[in-house]
Amino acid sequence: MTDAQTQKAFNIFDLGGRASRLEFAIVLVAWFAAIAAYRSAGPGGGWQLALAVGALASAPMILTGIRRLHDRDQSGWWMLLSFVPLIGLIFLVFLAAASPDERVNRFGPPARLFG
């Protein structure tokens, strides 16, 4: 369990703890922006570059999504739903809007972005 004093916001490469709705929404918007920027750059680079950009842009979003699920006291394995076409997009929007568990749960104290 994480201590309330040591939990840091925007620690996107840590699976411990919880992520607030605002933190997940910011990472989700940054993910959409990165993918849109790559797509607007035009064709070229081949599938290797597309795979690399997708993986680099998706890793923080997936890890923050797992912490967001922890904020709802759910297993991070539910994040696998994000890989299903169309259902995954709906799931990510639901995850960004869903209310958190306000109590201390098995993943730590409630996430607070500021304060």
PyRosetta script that sets phi, psi and omega in degrees:
from pyrosetta import init, pose_from_sequence

init()
pose = pose_from_sequence("MTDAQTQKAFNIFDLGGRASRLEFAIVLVAWFAAIAAYRSAGPGGGWQLALAVGALASAPMILTGIRRLHDRDQSGWWMLLSFVPLIGLIFLVFLAAASPDERVNRFGPPARLFG")
pose.set_psi(1, 143.0)
pose.set_omega(1, -177.7)
pose.set_phi(2, -89.7)
pose.set_psi(2, 142.3)
pose.set_omega(2, 176.0)
pose.set_phi(3, -79.3)
pose.set_psi(3, 143.1)
pose.set_omega(3, -177.3)
pose.set_phi(4, -62.0)
pose.set_psi(4, -29.9)
pose.set_omega(4, -178.7)
pose.set_phi(5, -77.4)
pose.set_psi(5, -26.4)
pose.set_omega(5, -175.9)
pose.set_phi(6, -96.7)
pose.set_psi(6, -8.8)
pose.set_omega(6, -179.3)
pose.set_phi(7, -73.8)
pose.set_psi(7, 124.6)
pose.set_omega(7, -177.2)
pose.set_phi(8, -111.0)
pose.set_psi(8, 140.6)
pose.set_omega(8, 176.1)
pose.set_phi(9, -77.7)
pose.set_psi(9, 150.7)
pose.set_omega(9, 178.8)
pose.set_phi(10, 60.5)
pose.set_psi(10, 32.1)
pose.set_omega(10, 171.8)
pose.set_phi(11, -90.3)
pose.set_psi(11, 75.7)
pose.set_omega(11, -167.8)
pose.set_phi(12, -72.0)
pose.set_psi(12, -10.6)
pose.set_omega(12, -179.8)
pose.set_phi(13, -107.7)
pose.set_psi(13, 21.8)
pose.set_omega(13, 178.5)
pose.set_phi(14, -120.1)
pose.set_psi(14, 128.7)
pose.set_omega(14, 179.8)
pose.set_phi(15, -89.1)
pose.set_psi(15, -9.5)
pose.set_omega(15, 179.5)
pose.set_phi(16, -81.8)
pose.set_psi(16, 150.8)
pose.set_omega(16, 177.2)
pose.set_phi(17, 87.9)
pose.set_psi(17, -161.8)
pose.set_omega(17, -173.7)
pose.set_phi(18, -133.8)
pose.set_psi(18, 156.5)
pose.set_omega(18, 178.8)
pose.set_phi(19, -120.8)
pose.set_psi(19, 137.0)
pose.set_omega(19, 179.8)
pose.set_phi(20, -75.9)
pose.set_psi(20, 167.6)
pose.set_omega(20, 177.5)
pose.set_phi(21, -61.1)
pose.set_psi(21, -42.9)
pose.set_omega(21, -178.7)
pose.set_phi(22, -64.0)
pose.set_psi(22, -43.2)
pose.set_omega(22, 179.3)
pose.set_phi(23, -61.1)
pose.set_psi(23, -45.0)
pose.set_omega(23, 179.2)
pose.set_phi(24, -65.8)
pose.set_psi(24, -40.5)
pose.set_omega(24, -179.7)
pose.set_phi(25, -63.7)
pose.set_psi(25, -39.8)
pose.set_omega(25, 178.7)
pose.set_phi(26, -64.6)
pose.set_psi(26, -43.8)
pose.set_omega(26, 179.1)
pose.set_phi(27, -66.4)
pose.set_psi(27, -38.2)
pose.set_omega(27, 178.8)
pose.set_phi(28, -64.8)
pose.set_psi(28, -42.4)
pose.set_omega(28, 177.7)
pose.set_phi(29, -65.4)
pose.set_psi(29, -40.5)
pose.set_omega(29, 177.5)
pose.set_phi(30, -63.5)
pose.set_psi(30, -36.5)
pose.set_omega(30, 177.9)
pose.set_phi(31, -64.9)
pose.set_psi(31, -47.4)
pose.set_omega(31, 176.9)
pose.set_phi(32, -59.9)
pose.set_psi(32, -40.6)
pose.set_omega(32, -179.6)
pose.set_phi(33, -65.3)
pose.set_psi(33, -40.8)
pose.set_omega(33, 179.4)
pose.set_phi(34, -65.4)
pose.set_psi(34, -42.7)
pose.set_omega(34, 178.8)
pose.set_phi(35, -67.0)
pose.set_psi(35, -41.8)
pose.set_omega(35, 179.3)
pose.set_phi(36, -64.9)
pose.set_psi(36, -39.5)
pose.set_omega(36, 178.9)
pose.set_phi(37, -63.9)
pose.set_psi(37, -40.8)
pose.set_omega(37, 178.2)
pose.set_phi(38, -65.4)
pose.set_psi(38, -44.0)
pose.set_omega(38, -178.3)
pose.set_phi(39, -67.6)
pose.set_psi(39, -33.1)
pose.set_omega(39, -179.4)
pose.set_phi(40, -77.5)
pose.set_psi(40, -12.6)
pose.set_omega(40, 179.6)
pose.set_phi(41, -70.8)
pose.set_psi(41, -13.2)
pose.set_omega(41, 177.2)
pose.set_phi(42, 95.8)
pose.set_psi(42, 174.0)
pose.set_omega(42, -178.4)
pose.set_phi(43, -70.1)
pose.set_psi(43, 157.8)
pose.set_omega(43, 178.4)
pose.set_phi(44, 130.5)
pose.set_psi(44, 159.6)
pose.set_omega(44, 178.1)
pose.set_phi(45, 93.4)
pose.set_psi(45, -24.1)
pose.set_omega(45, 177.4)
pose.set_phi(46, 78.3)
pose.set_psi(46, -179.6)
pose.set_omega(46, -176.3)
pose.set_phi(47, -71.4)
pose.set_psi(47, -25.1)
pose.set_omega(47, -179.9)
pose.set_phi(48, -65.3)
pose.set_psi(48, -44.2)
pose.set_omega(48, 179.0)
pose.set_phi(49, -67.3)
pose.set_psi(49, -39.5)
pose.set_omega(49, 177.9)
pose.set_phi(50, -62.0)
pose.set_psi(50, -41.3)
pose.set_omega(50, 178.2)
pose.set_phi(51, -65.5)
pose.set_psi(51, -42.3)
pose.set_omega(51, 179.8)
pose.set_phi(52, -64.8)
pose.set_psi(52, -45.2)
pose.set_omega(52, 179.1)
pose.set_phi(53, -64.0)
pose.set_psi(53, -42.6)
pose.set_omega(53, 178.5)
pose.set_phi(54, -61.8)
pose.set_psi(54, -43.0)
pose.set_omega(54, -179.9)
pose.set_phi(55, -68.2)
pose.set_psi(55, -43.3)
pose.set_omega(55, 179.9)
pose.set_phi(56, -66.3)
pose.set_psi(56, -35.3)
pose.set_omega(56, 179.9)
pose.set_phi(57, -78.5)
pose.set_psi(57, -31.0)
pose.set_omega(57, -174.2)
pose.set_phi(58, -85.1)
pose.set_psi(58, -27.4)
pose.set_omega(58, -176.5)
pose.set_phi(59, -57.8)
pose.set_psi(59, -51.0)
pose.set_omega(59, 178.7)
pose.set_phi(60, -63.1)
pose.set_psi(60, -35.2)
pose.set_omega(60, -179.6)
pose.set_phi(61, -66.6)
pose.set_psi(61, -42.0)
pose.set_omega(61, -179.9)
pose.set_phi(62, -67.5)
pose.set_psi(62, -44.2)
pose.set_omega(62, -179.4)
pose.set_phi(63, -65.8)
pose.set_psi(63, -39.3)
pose.set_omega(63, 176.7)
pose.set_phi(64, -69.3)
pose.set_psi(64, -34.5)
pose.set_omega(64, 176.3)
pose.set_phi(65, -63.2)
pose.set_psi(65, -38.2)
pose.set_omega(65, 176.7)
pose.set_phi(66, -63.4)
pose.set_psi(66, -44.2)
pose.set_omega(66, 177.6)
pose.set_phi(67, -66.2)
pose.set_psi(67, -31.7)
pose.set_omega(67, 177.1)
pose.set_phi(68, -67.6)
pose.set_psi(68, -38.5)
pose.set_omega(68, 174.3)
pose.set_phi(69, -63.3)
pose.set_psi(69, -38.3)
pose.set_omega(69, 176.0)
pose.set_phi(70, -61.1)
pose.set_psi(70, -33.7)
pose.set_omega(70, 178.8)
pose.set_phi(71, -65.5)
pose.set_psi(71, -25.0)
pose.set_omega(71, 177.6)
pose.set_phi(72, -96.6)
pose.set_psi(72, 8.6)
pose.set_omega(72, -179.6)
pose.set_phi(73, 61.0)
pose.set_psi(73, 43.3)
pose.set_omega(73, 177.3)
pose.set_phi(74, -124.5)
pose.set_psi(74, 159.3)
pose.set_omega(74, -179.9)
pose.set_phi(75, -69.6)
pose.set_psi(75, 144.0)
pose.set_omega(75, 177.4)
pose.set_phi(76, -67.3)
pose.set_psi(76, -15.9)
pose.set_omega(76, 179.1)
pose.set_phi(77, -63.6)
pose.set_psi(77, -21.4)
pose.set_omega(77, 177.1)
pose.set_phi(78, -63.2)
pose.set_psi(78, -18.4)
pose.set_omega(78, 179.9)
pose.set_phi(79, -64.2)
pose.set_psi(79, -18.2)
pose.set_omega(79, 176.5)
pose.set_phi(80, -61.3)
pose.set_psi(80, -22.9)
pose.set_omega(80, 176.5)
pose.set_phi(81, -62.3)
pose.set_psi(81, -23.5)
pose.set_omega(81, -178.7)
pose.set_phi(82, -67.8)
pose.set_psi(82, -15.1)
pose.set_omega(82, 179.5)
pose.set_phi(83, -86.8)
pose.set_psi(83, -7.9)
pose.set_omega(83, 179.4)
pose.set_phi(84, -83.9)
pose.set_psi(84, 125.7)
pose.set_omega(84, -179.2)
pose.set_phi(85, -56.2)
pose.set_psi(85, 141.6)
pose.set_omega(85, -178.5)
pose.set_phi(86, 63.5)
pose.set_psi(86, -51.4)
pose.set_omega(86, 176.7)
pose.set_phi(87, -62.2)
pose.set_psi(87, -37.3)
pose.set_omega(87, 179.4)
pose.set_phi(88, -62.4)
pose.set_psi(88, -42.2)
pose.set_omega(88, 178.8)
pose.set_phi(89, -65.4)
pose.set_psi(89, -42.6)
pose.set_omega(89, 176.9)
pose.set_phi(90, -63.2)
pose.set_psi(90, -40.5)
pose.set_omega(90, 178.5)
pose.set_phi(91, -61.9)
pose.set_psi(91, -42.5)
pose.set_omega(91, -179.7)
pose.set_phi(92, -65.4)
pose.set_psi(92, -39.1)
pose.set_omega(92, 177.0)
pose.set_phi(93, -65.8)
pose.set_psi(93, -43.0)
pose.set_omega(93, 176.4)
pose.set_phi(94, -59.6)
pose.set_psi(94, -43.7)
pose.set_omega(94, -177.9)
pose.set_phi(95, -63.2)
pose.set_psi(95, -37.2)
pose.set_omega(95, 179.2)
pose.set_phi(96, -69.9)
pose.set_psi(96, -29.4)
pose.set_omega(96, -174.7)
pose.set_phi(97, -98.9)
pose.set_psi(97, -15.7)
pose.set_omega(97, -174.0)
pose.set_phi(98, -66.3)
pose.set_psi(98, 145.3)
pose.set_omega(98, -178.9)
pose.set_phi(99, -75.4)
pose.set_psi(99, 146.5)
pose.set_omega(99, -177.9)
pose.set_phi(100, -82.5)
pose.set_psi(100, 168.4)
pose.set_omega(100, 170.9)
pose.set_phi(101, -84.3)
pose.set_psi(101, 114.2)
pose.set_omega(101, -172.8)
pose.set_phi(102, -75.9)
pose.set_psi(102, -11.8)
pose.set_omega(102, -179.2)
pose.set_phi(103, -94.4)
pose.set_psi(103, 168.1)
pose.set_omega(103, 170.7)
pose.set_phi(104, -69.6)
pose.set_psi(104, 128.3)
pose.set_omega(104, 178.8)
pose.set_phi(105, -119.8)
pose.set_psi(105, -170.0)
pose.set_omega(105, -176.2)
pose.set_phi(106, -64.7)
pose.set_psi(106, -12.7)
pose.set_omega(106, -179.5)
pose.set_phi(107, -102.5)
pose.set_psi(107, -1.7)
pose.set_omega(107, 176.7)
pose.set_phi(108, 126.8)
pose.set_psi(108, -170.7)
pose.set_omega(108, -179.9)
pose.set_phi(109, -74.3)
pose.set_psi(109, 163.7)
pose.set_omega(109, 178.5)
pose.set_phi(110, -57.3)
pose.set_psi(110, 143.5)
pose.set_omega(110, -178.8)
pose.set_phi(111, -77.4)
pose.set_psi(111, 134.0)
pose.set_omega(111, 175.9)
pose.set_phi(112, -130.6)
pose.set_psi(112, 121.1)
pose.set_omega(112, -178.7)
pose.set_phi(113, -72.7)
pose.set_psi(113, -42.3)
pose.set_omega(113, -179.9)
pose.set_phi(114, -120.8)
pose.set_psi(114, 117.8)
pose.set_omega(114, 176.0)
pose.set_phi(115, 92.3)
pose.dump_pdb("model.pdb")
